[in-house]
Amino acid sequence: MSFSSLLGQDKTAQRLRAMIESGRVPPALIFHGPPGVGKFLAALEFAKALNCSHTEHRETRPAPPPPDPDDLFAAAAPPPPPGPELPPLKVHADKSDSCGVCLSCRQATSGAHPDIRVIDTETQAAFLKEEETSNLKIEIMREMTRWTQQKSMLSPWKVFIVRDAEAMLGNAQNAILKTLEEPPPGTTVIMTISRKTALLSTILSRSCIIDFAPLPKAALKAILEAQGTDPAQAAALAALGVGSLEKAGEAAAFLKRISALRPGDPARAFKFASGLPRDSHKARDEVKTLLDLVLAKTRLAWRGAEGPAKARYTALLRRTLDLRRMADRNVSYMLLLETALLESERAGVKLEDLVRPD
């Protein structure tokens, strides 16, 4: 794995590689973009390339212990048998990318690199010995600050990746400010985020922001196929994913739920809405995705409509936009989705139309 694995983000990858090659790495980076476009993968590859030694690592056998000088009857150690002549170690010429074969790269790939740490809700649950939650607390950010003060163990750079940084509570964001204001040398903090407005302005002003664009359909299709998705379904999901691997995954789940419903069932909208996740954050994101699909399909139908049909689609667009705004409030997401699906069915946009590629 290297920056070549970051499909659909060529310009961003070039910027990151130039940063590594020049050696001018900011102490704080924000990888900003929609969910599912490769921000976290890019952070891992950046950390890996930054610490790459560019020289192949080769395991060596430990030498046998010398004979005990006090043992008069000890036999002399036989000379080691001549081994096969080994080829010279491979040296990676591209200093802006990882080689994948040095000790640092191999440990980073396995997730065991001592100088590359991922801070997320899973790490927090393990550290605090509690159930995983949806927020990052002040305790884990204080611990990260303590880790930044320690010396690196293997590589020249210590890299901390705060995954989904919008999950940081207010006091947790304040706790990370000390590290950003007085960064230890050879340390960089990467925060991946979908909404910049979720971070304090003091964090934004102290960070270098790297923007990630939605993935092109061809790149998204290639990623889905590499994950084992059938090419025909991959093409359909890439069209529905609006440039996001996460949205494509949601569309696949929608297809599965719709296929389990009986055509013509008057309760289809209610049964479909009952499949929303129990977690309120996940339910909200799923409802937003479905409302976006309703908007996209209604706009498409509106362009080719005339007369009463056009007026019907216009009303549905206005109503769906109102529901989309309500999704950012503390509401019943199941009721919101039921309302949207029922009104779109009445206007002529059926449930199965939402997951049918244009």
Secondary structure as GFF3:
##gff-version 3
##sequence-region A 1 358
A	DSSP	three_ten_helix	3	5	.	.	.	ID=ss1
A	DSSP	alpha_helix	10	22	.	.	.	ID=ss2
A	DSSP	beta_strand	28	32	.	.	.	ID=ss3
A	DSSP	alpha_helix	39	50	.	.	.	ID=ss4
A	DSSP	alpha_helix	103	110	.	.	.	ID=ss5
A	DSSP	beta_strand	116	119	.	.	.	ID=ss6
A	DSSP	alpha_helix	121	128	.	.	.	ID=ss7
A	DSSP	alpha_helix	138	148	.	.	.	ID=ss8
A	DSSP	beta_strand	158	162	.	.	.	ID=ss9
A	DSSP	three_ten_helix	165	167	.	.	.	ID=ss10
A	DSSP	alpha_helix	170	181	.	.	.	ID=ss11
A	DSSP	beta_strand	187	193	.	.	.	ID=ss12
A	DSSP	three_ten_helix	196	198	.	.	.	ID=ss13
A	DSSP	alpha_helix	201	205	.	.	.	ID=ss14
A	DSSP	beta_strand	208	211	.	.	.	ID=ss15
A	DSSP	alpha_helix	217	226	.	.	.	ID=ss16
A	DSSP	alpha_helix	231	240	.	.	.	ID=ss17
A	DSSP	alpha_helix	245	259	.	.	.	ID=ss18
A	DSSP	alpha_helix	268	273	.	.	.	ID=ss19
A	DSSP	alpha_helix	280	303	.	.	.	ID=ss20
A	DSSP	alpha_helix	307	326	.	.	.	ID=ss21
A	DSSP	alpha_helix	333	347	.	.	.	ID=ss22
A	DSSP	three_ten_helix	351	355	.	.	.	ID=ss23
###
